[in-house]
Amino acid sequence: DVIDLTGDDKDDLQRAIALSLEESNRAFRETVLEASIAENKASLKRTHTEVWSDSPNPHDRKRQDNCPVGLKNVGNTCWFSAVIQSLFNLLEFQRLVLHYSPPARMQDLPRNQKEHRNLPFMQELRCLFSLLVGSKRKYVDPSRAVEILKDAFKSSESQQQDVSEFTHKLLDWLEDAFQIKPKNPMVDLFYGRFLAVGVLEGKKFENTEMFGQYPLQVNGFKDLHECLEAAMIEGEIESLHSAENSAKSGQEHWFTELPPVLTFELSRFEFNQTLGRPEKIHNKLEFPSMLYMDRYMDRNRDITRIKREEIRRLKEHLTVLQQRLERYLSYGSGPKRFPLADVLQYAMEFASSKPVCTSPVEDIDTTAPPGATTALLPPPARQVFFFSPSRVPPDLPMHPAPRHITEEELRVLEGCLHRWRSEVENDTRDLQASISRIHRTIELMYSDKSMMQAPYRLHAVLVHEGQANAGHYWAYIFDPHQQRWMKYNDISVTKSSWEELVRDSFGGYRNASAYCLMYIDDKKPFLIEVHSLVAELWCDWHADWPMRVLEAMMTPNMQGVIMAIGKSRSVYDKCGPEAAFFKAMKVEYTRLLRFAQEDTPPERDYRLLHIIVYFIHNQAPKKIVERTLLMQFADRNLGFDERYEKFRDTTVFLLIGLELFLKKSYVESLMYLIYAYQYNKELLAKGPYRGHDEELIAHYRRECLLKVNEHAAALFETGEESKVNAGLSIMNELVVACIPLLLVDEMEEKDMVAVEDMRNRWCSYLGQEMEPNLQEKLTDFLPKLLDCSTEIKSFHDPPKLPSYSTLELCERYGRVMTSLTLSRTPADGR
């Protein structure tokens, strides 16, 4: 519409201004909306269509130290990087891929399209893994392996892949590639079995099924255990627990065999029927770093059902308590609710308020000030209103307060309100405490030892950021050697933390959340622990380590050791001595690691059997363990590491001291036990597993000292010059010299009591009649014995230790510890 503004019609002018403002506002809103949509698309749809370009600076492409190698994004391939890096960091999977051998005989060549596809892919994957192990570059290019996969997916280059779909496809291909073996290692690594127990139309059934990635629904659950509980039960299951048949249908799943690598696929996408498109679920879902699977195992079916019923009963009671608590915290019948304790407090404050009235009405000026003008003000400002005295309440208080209340009424009311508020607060605290106790009981329901025998440790978390139709993937992978999380984001591999993982993976805060969880059996350390024994050491071998190891490896004697220990005759014949040597090392390390994890009695201390067990116990750096294992494995005559040498010396001191103690040679035993305790104390100061049981050594050191004191006192009581001198010599040289060692640790109460017993033994002679020369010797000796100083003035040099072989030391130590166990009585408190 055209408005003529040439005339004098003011209404036309006002209408034109109004239309102009309306159009400007509409254009502004459209601009803001378009900008908002563009911003949302940019933040929520990280398509990463660009291909990473190599930095022109060679230093930027160089691998730093032993930092993990990244994977270049060659066009929407973050899904590939996240999955491959998670699998590569599983040693067992890495070993299978690196050792994959394509068929060599004509009859083993591919016979169909599937095999024609698998062989090139396995060759490219093997090449890619080799680069990830030994490349000097910060990242490598996976283009050739990706192209084979993209052909199989029949996808365009700009399309994002689903991690779950890709992982399924990858495992299928790997399973097919290893079909030529009698027992498929990929199936053993990633696949488990569960028993489906159910009722269908009143008839019970049981059947066993195999599973790989286990799917879990996310919507409606707060943590991983709730997802698993829901996934393990389908439909109505009441009839499963009763002898009577029912028309209801339902089933339970019970795991009969869990795979070493347990993968959970979190279903965070659902199809919106209204919009006709998939949508991502951003709900928060918590998961633990250590997952115990015992409650889902078929062997625990009966006890789990009992516990589930108990949890159900507790949750019903919890619901009742929470409803009661809600009535206290949201009190009232209207739309607005308040805590009842606050309502009573407000009522008490109102009752105790004193009314303060306004100024008298006569003082209120209801007229305009003299000389004031309103002519220049706009019309609304000129409309001044004055209230007439008749419209103002006569006693209007300044704040809400009772108009009429007597002191007696106020006293009664305040007493009631105060008592009621205290009762409400007590009831609220009791309800909250009961709710907390029930929550704690539910949390600890499966915490008994019998339900913590199947531990699975979180190995990798695959994260997706974005919406259902587009986004970006990366992975968090735990490094067991550095004991920290690492973030693998295409070419970038950086140190991370559990806190960052939680922020990006739990969901609920932003568009990023975990899409796949990979757990590994914590009782099978070979999955991750021996990384460098088959890969990293192979790269470093010739550069870093002594040539005598290589020479020893090639000797006929060493080849026999390899074949005997590693059970690797077939490997030796097929692949040569190097491969057999590494297989033997892996078997030996696994055996020693198993020893280190056993809870053994003192008479079977595996730390004496092998230095590696000692190092594992004390969390020695990875390089020290690897180097020591290789050196000891290749040359059994090599000397011990100095860190281990002191432990062996301490053991020999203890062994000889205890052997002499059991033979009642207390004087000879004492010095060995003294030095065993001192050496052991120095070891334990550096770590709890560096030495032996401190209390045990302290006990026998104390008992030996008391025996020596009794022996010296007995010699003194004979009154014979030679025996008296011998007894006092023992006291001066051994007992008096050792007492400061017992006094220096004031926390050891038993040692203090022993010192007082020894002193009292000799002080008891003061009131007895004896020869003057004995009295004189006693008078000279007692000040030394009663000296409370903890200064060690003089001491014997440590006894010279004999040389024992490892086998002899273990056997003798085991015998003496067994003898101590048999000779102990309840009176000694051990």
N, C-alpha and C positions, 0 to 999 in steps of 0.2 A: 504494500500500500504506500502511495506517495502522499506526503503531508505537505500542504502549501504553507510555507513559513513567511511568505512575502506580505501577508496581511497583518492586521493588528489583533487577530484572535489569539489570546493568551492560552486558551485550552489546547489549541493545536501545538503550541510550543512545548507545553508540559507533556503532551502525549508523545511527541517526538523524542524528548529527553528520556522518557520512560522506556520506549522501544529500544533506543540506543543502549541504555544500561542493560536491558535484558539480553540483547544480542552479545554484548561484551562478556557478560557473566557466563552465557552458554558457551561461547568460544573458549573462555578460560577453563571451564570445567572439562571440556573435551580435550584440551591440551594436556591438562593434569592427568586425565584418565589415560590418554595414550602414553604419556611418559611413565606412568605407573605400570601399565601393562608391559611396556618395553623393559622396564627395570626388573619386573618379576620374571620375564622370560630369560633375561640375561643371568639372573641369580639362580633360578630354579632349573634351567635347562642348560647345563654345562656340557654341550655336545662335543667339545674338543675336536672339531672337524679339522683343525690344522695339524700338520705333521711337524714333529719336533725337528728343528734344524740343528746341525752340529755347530758348536761354537768355533769361531775362527781361531781362538786361542788354544793351542795344544795342551797347555797346562790345565785348562778347564775340563779336558776330556781324559785326564790321567787319573788312574785309580790311586787313592790315598791309602797307604799301608795295606791292611787286610780288610778294608771296608767292603761290605757286600756290593756286588755289581748290579746296577739297575738295568731296566729294559726300555729301549726307545719306543715311544708311541709313534707308530707308523700310520696313524689315521684311525682314530676311534678304537684303539686296541688296549685301553686301560683294563678291560675285562680280562684280556689274555695275560697281562702282566700280573694282576692280582692273584689269579689262580696258579699260574706257573711258579711264581715266587713262593707261594705257600707250600706247594708240593716239592719244589727244589730244596727247601730247607728241612725236609724230612730225609734224613740220611739214607734210610732203607729204600725209599723211592728213588733217591738220587743214584744209589748204587745199582738198582735194577736198570735204570735208564742208561747209565754210563757203561754197564757191562752187557747191554743188549747186543746180541750178535745176529745179524740177518742170516737166513738159510744159505748154506754153502753148497748143498747138493742139488742136483737138477730136480729131483722129485719133491724137494722142499720149496721150490720157487712158487710164487703166487699163482693160484689157479683161477681166481675170480676178481671182480672189480674191488671188493672189500680189501683183499690182500694187496692188490696193486696200490691202494691208497695208504694202507697201514705202513708198508715198508718205507716209502719215502718220508712219511711223517716221523717215524721212529728214528730214521737217520738224521733228520733235521733237528729233532728234539735232543738227540744224543749230542749233536754238534753244539746246540745252544747251551746245554748243561756244561759241556766242556769249557765253553767260553765263560760261563758264569763262575766256574771254578778258577780258571787260570788266567783270565784276561787281565791285561795291564791297563785297560780302559775303565773309566767310571761307569760306562753303560755299553750294552751291545745291541745289535740290530736283529730283531726276531722276524724279519719280513718273510723269509722263505717258509718258516713253519706256519706263520699266520696265513699266508696265501693258500696253503693246502687246506687249512681249517675253513677259510672263507668260501672256498669252492664247495666244501661239504655243506656249509650253511646256506649256500646260494643267496648270499646277501650282498647288497650294494656296499660300497666302501664307506658311505656316510651313516650306515645303520649301526646303532649300538647293540651289543650282544648281551643276553641275559647270562649272568654268572652261573646260575643253576643249570640252564640248558647247556652251556659250554662244558661245565664240569661233567655232566652226565655223558655228553658226547665224547669227551676226552677219556673218561674211564672206560667207556665202551670200546674205543679204539685200542686203548692199552690192553684191555682184557683180550681183545682179538689178537693183538700182536704177540702176546705171550701164550697163545693157545697151543703152540708147538711143544711146550713143556708139559711133562706128565702132571704136574701140580701147578696150577696157575698162580704165580706169586702176587699178581695184582688183586685177585679174588681174596687171597689170604690177608692182604694188607687193608683192603677197603670194605670188604663185605662181611656182614654178620648174619645171624639167624634169630628169628623170634617165633614163639609159639602163639598161635591164635586160638584162644579158648572161648567158646561162645555157645549161644543158644539161637537156633533159627526155627521159628514157628514151633517152639516147644521141644525141639530135638537138640541135644547137646552135640558139639563137635570139637575136634582139635586137629589143627594142621600146622605144619612148619613152613615158614616162608623165609626167603633170603632178602636182605635189604642192603642198599649201598648208602646213598644220602637219605637221611631220615627226615621227612617233611614235618614241620611244626607250624601250627597256626599261631599268630601273634595277637590278633584282635581279641580283646577281652581278658588278657592275662598280664600279670605284672612281672613275672620272672620265668626263667627257663624251666624250673621244676613244675610250675603250674601248667606250662605248655606240654611238658612230657606227661604229666598226670592225665591231662585231657586227651592226649594222643593215644595213651595206652588203654583207654576205656571208650567204647562206642555203644551208644544206645542204652537200653534198660538192662542192667546186669544183676538185678536182685535175684533172679532165678538161678544164676550161676552158683550162688552160695547156699542154696537150699536143695534138699533131696527131691522136692516135688517139682514136676515139670510145669512149665508155665507157657502161655502163648506169647509172652514177651520175647523180643529178639534183641540181642546185643552180644558184644564180645570184648575180651581183654587181650592185650598183647603182653607177652612176657619174653624178655630176651633170654635165649638159651646160649648164645655165643656172640660176644661183642668183638668187633674188629679192632686191631691195633690203632687204626686211625678212624675215629668216630666223627662223622660229619653231619651237622644239623643244618637243614635248609629252612630258613625262616621265611614264611609266606607273608611278605609285606605288601603284596599287590592283590587287589580284588577288583572284580569287574562291576562297574556301576551301571545297573540296568537302565536307570533313568537317562543318564547321559550317553549311554552306549559306548563307554570307553573305560580302560583300566585306570585305577587310582591307587596311589601309594598310601600305605598305613604308616603314619608317623608316631604311633603310640610308643611310649617308653616301655622297654623290656630289659630287665636286668639279667645278667648271667654271671656265674662265678668263675674265678680263675682255676679252681679245683672242683671238679664235679664227681660226686660219688654215685655210681650207677647201681648200687646194691639193691635199692628198693624196687627196681624194675626187672630184676633177674628172676627167672623161673624157680631157681633154687630157694629163693626167699618169698615165694608166693604166699604161703600161709601167714608168715609173720607180717608181711606187708599189708595183707588184707586186714589183719587185726589193727595195725597202726592206722590204716586209712579210716577204719570205722571209728577209732578213737579220735582222730583229727576231725572227722565229720561231726561227732558229738560235741567236741570242743568248739568248733565253729558255730554250731547252733547256739550253744551257751554264750559264745562271744557276741553273736548278733543280738541276743536278748540284752546283754549288758550294755552294748553300744547304743541300743534304743533307749534304755533307761538313762544313760549318760547324756544322750542328746536332749532329753526332756529337761535336764538341769542346765545344759549349756545354751539351749535355744528355747527360752521360756516365753510363753504368751500365746494368745489366741488370734492375734491379728497378723497382718503381713510382715511386720517387723518383730523379730525375736531377739531377746537378750539373755545373757547368763543370769540365772536366778540369784546367785550370790551378789551380782552387781545391782539387780533390781532391789534387793533388800537393803543394800548399802545406800542406794539413792533414796529409798524411802526413809532410812534412818537420818540421812543428811537433811532431807526436807523437813522431817519432824523437829529436828533440833535447830532449824534456822530461825532467826529472830526477824520479824518483819521490820523493814525500814521504809517509812512513808515518804512520799514526794513532798515538795514545798507546798504551802497553802495555795489554793486556787487563786486567791485574791492577788497574789504576787505575780501571776502570769500576765504579761502585757499582751493584749489581744489586738492592739492597734499598730499601724505602721509608724515608724519613727518620724518625728517632726522634720519637715523639710525634705523627706525622701521623695524621690521621683521615680516613676515607672514608665514615663512616656517614651524613653529611648529604648526600652527593652522590647524584645519580640513578644507577640501576643501570649504564648504559653507562660513566659516569665512574669507577665503582668497579672496573671491569674493567681493572686495570693489569697490563701484561705486561712481563716482564724477560727479555732474551735471555741464554741461558747462554753461558759462554765458548766452549764447543765449537762454537757456530754462527757465530762471528765469524772471518773469514779472518785468519790470523796476520800478514800483511804488507799489509793493505788500503791502497793509496795514496789520497791526497786527491784526485788527478785522474788521468785516463788517462795512462799512461807505460809505456815498455818495462820489463819486469822484469829482463831480462838482455841487455845490449848492450855490446860492447867499444868502446874508442876507435877502433880500426881499422875495425870494422864501421860505426860511426856516421859516420866520415869518408867511407868509400866510399858509404854510403847517401845522406848529404847531398849529396855530389858528383853522384851519379846523379839524385837528385830535382831538384836545382837545374838541372842540364843539361836534363833532360826538361821541366821547367816552362818554361824559356827557349825550347826548341824548340816546345812547344805554343803559347806566346804568340806566337812569330814566325809559326807556321803560321796561327793565328787571325787575326792582323793581315793577313797576305797574302791570306787568303780574303776578309776583309771589304773590303780594298782592291780586290780583283778584282771583287767583287760591286758595289761603288760605281762602279767604272769602267764596268761593263756597264750599270748603271742610267743613268749619265750618257750613255753612247753611245746608248742607246735614246731618252732624252729629247731628244738633239740630232740624231736621225736626220732630222728634217724641218726643221732650223733653217737650211739653206742658203737663199740669197736666192731661188732659183728656186721654192722651195716656200713662199714667204711673200708671194705676189702677190695673194692673195684674202683680205685681212683683214676680219674682222667684229667690231665692237665691241659689247660687251654694253650693251643699251639699257634693258631692264626685266627684272625677276625677279618672277614672281607666286608668292606664298607661301601655303601652306595649313597651318593648325594644327588638329589634332584627329584624328579617326578617319575611317574610310571613309564612315560614314553621317552625319556631322555635323562642323562645324568653322567656321573663320573664314578669310577671305581678305584679304590686303593686297598691296601692290606696292612694290618698290624701283625707282625710275626715276632714271637718270643725267641730271644737269643739265649740259650741255656748257659753258654760259656761266659758271657758278660752279665748274665742275670738281669736283662733289661729288654724292654720292647723296642722294636725297630719299625719304622714306618716306610713302607715300600710304595712310592707314588711315581710310577713310570721310571724316568731316569734318576729320580731323586730317592736316595736311601738315607734316612736320617734317624738319629736317636730319638726315642720317644719315651712315654711313661704310661703307667696304668691310668693315671688321671686323664691324660689326653685321649686314650683309647675309650674310656668311659664316656667322655664328653661327645665323642664322634660316633659311638657305636650303640649306646643305649637307646637313643632316640628321644622324642618328646620335646626337644628344645629347638631343633632346626630341621633342615631337610635331609640331614645325614643320619644313617642308622645302619646297624649290622644286618647283613643279608645272608651271611653264611658263617657258621662257627665250626672250627676244626679242632677237635680234642684228640689227644693221644694218650695211650695207656701208660700211666706213670710207672708201672712195674716192668716196662719194656724199654729200658734206656737205650738199647741199640738203635731205636728209631731216630735219635737225634744226637746222642752223646759222643759218638766216635767219628764225627765229621772229618777231621783232618787225617785220621788214620787210613782213610781210603782215597782221599782227594787232595787235601791241602798238602799233606806230607809228600804225596807223589810229585807235586810241583816243586817243593822245596828240597827234595831229597839230595840231588847231586850238588846243589849249591852250598848247603849249610852244614851238612853232617859229615862226621869223620869217615875217611875212606876205609878205615879198618872195619866199619860196619858193613859196607858193601862187599869187602873181601870176605868177611865172615859169612855173609849171606850165601856166597857162591861156593863155600867149602862143602865137601861131601857130608861132613858131620852135620853142618847146619841144614843141609837139604833134608837129612833124616829127621831133624828136630821139626822142621816145617811140616813134613808129611805126617809125623806122629801126633804133634800137638794140634795142628789145624785140621787133621783128618782131610787133607787136601790133595790126596794122591791124584785124583782125577783132574783137579785144577792144575797141579804141577805138570801132568802129562799133556794137558790141552793148551794151557796158557803160559807155561814157563815158570821159572822160579820167582820172578817179581810178584806175579799175581798170587801164587801160592803163599808167598811170604806175607802179603797183606791179609790174606784170608786167615792165616794162622795168627797174625797179630790181633785181628778182630776177635777171634775165638778166645784168645788169651785175655784180652781186655774185658770181654763180657764175663768171663769166669771170675776174674779178680773183682770186677764191679759187683757181681753177685755176692762174693765173700764180704765186700765192704758194707753191703746192705743188710747182712744177717746180724741178728742180735745174739751174740755168742757169749758163753760164760768165760771167766778169766782164763781157765785152763785151755781154751781154744781161741787164742788171740790171733786173728788172721793178719794183723799188722806185722807180726813177726815173720809170717810166711812170705810176704812180698812187699817191697817198698811201695809199689803202686797202691796197694790197699791203704797203707799209711797216708799216702798223698791224697787219695780220694777222701778219706776220713777228714782230713784237715783242709779240704778245698784248695789244694795247691793250684797255681795257675795252669791253664791248659797246656801251654808249651812245655812246662816242666814235666808234667805227666807223660806227654807224648815222647819227648826226648828220652826220658828215663826208661820208658817201656821199650823203645826201640833199642837203646843201648844195652839194657839188661837182656833183652830177648836175643839180640844178635851175639852177645859175648857174655856168657855167664860168669866169667872171671873178672869182669870190670869191678872197680871199687864202688863203695856206696856213696851216695850223696851226703854231704856234710850235715844236712838237715836231718837225715835219717840216722847218721852215725851216732849222734848223741842219744837218740832213742834206743838204739841197740846197746850202747854202753850202760844206759840206765837199766835196761832189762837184765844185762849180765850182772851188774851190781846187785840188783834185787834177787836174781836167781841164786847167786852164790850165798848171799846173806841169808836167804830163807832156807837153803839146803843146810847151812851150818847151824841155823837156829833149830831146825828139826832134829839135828844130831846133838843138840844141847851144847854145842861149842859156842857159848854166848859171847865170850871175849873176842874170839875170831870173827864172829858174825857181825858185831856191832858196827865196825867201820864200813863194811859193805852196805849195811842198811842206812847208815848215816849219809853216805854219798848217794845212795839210791834216792833217798828223800830229797836231798839238795838238788840233784840233777833233774829229778822229776818236777820239782817245784818251778825250776827255770823253764822247763818245757811247757807246763800248764799255763804259765803266765802268757804264753804266745797263742794258746788255743786249748779248748777243753779236751781235744782228742790227740794232743801232741804227746801225752805221757800216759802213765798208768793210774790206777785208783789211788788217789792221795791218802784217803782215809785208811786203806789197807796197809800202805807202807808206814804211815804214822803209827798205826796200831802195833805192828811188829817192831818198829824202832823203839817205841815206848816200852813194850814188854821185854825186849832184849836189854834195854838199859836198866830196868828194874832187876832183871836176873843177874846182870853184872854187878849191880850194887849189892845184892844179897850175897853173891859169891865173895866180893871184897870184904863185906862185913863179917862173913863167916871166917875168913882168914884172919881178920883183926881179933876176933873173939878167942882164937886159939892161944893168944898170948906169946906164941913163939916168934922170936925176933925175925926170922927169915920170912915167915908167913905174914906177920904184921906189915913188914916192909913191902911185901908183894901186894898185899891188899891195898895199902895206901898208894902204892905206885899205880895200880889199876884205877883207883879213884882219881888221882891227880891227872893222869895221862888220858883217861877215857871219859869217866863220868863227869868230872868238873869241867873238862873241855867241851863236853856235849850239852851241858845244861843251858848255856846261852842260846843254843839252837832251838831248844824247847821254849825258852822264855820269850824269844823274839816274836813269836806269833801268839799274842795274848788272846786271840779268839779260840785257840784250842784248849778248852777247859780241862780235858783229860790229861794233857801234858802238864799243865800247872799242878794238878792233883798229884801226878806221879813225882814231880820235883819235890813237893812238900812231903810226900811219903819217904823219899830217900833222905831228905834232911832230918825228918823226925827220927828215922832209924838211927842216924848217927848222934843226934842230940840226946837220945835216950841213954847214951853211955855216960853222960855228964854226972848223973847222980849215983853211978855205980863205983864200987871200990875197985881199983886196979893199980898196977905197978906204976911208980912215978914216971918211968920212962915212957910207958904207954899214955899216961896222962899228958905228958909233955908233947908227944906226937899228935895226940888228939887235939890238944889246944892249938898247935900250929896248923893243923889241917882244917878245922871247922870254919875259920874265917873265909877260906877259899870256897868251901861248900856253900856257905850262907851268903856269899856275894850275890847281890841282886842285879848286877850289871849284865846287860845283854851284849856287851862287846866281846867279840871272839878274838882272844888275844893270841892264841897259838893253836895250831891244829896239824894233824898228820897229813902227809901227802896221800892222795887216793891210792888204794892198792892197785897193783899192776893186774890188768885183766887178761885172761887167756883168750885165745882166738877160737871161736866156735863157728862151724858151718851153720847155714840157715836151718837145715834139717835137724842137726843136733840141738841147736838152741831151742827150736820149737818143741822137740820131744822132752827135753829136760824141764823146760818151763811148764809144759803141760803136766808132767809128773808131779812137780813140786806144788803146783796149784791144786791138783787133785788131792794130794796129801793134806794140804791145809784145809780143804773143804771137809775131808773125812775127820780131821782132828778138832774142828771147831765145835764148841758146845754152846747151848743157848745162853750161858752165863756171860759169854764175851760180847754179847750184843750184836753180833754180825751174822 
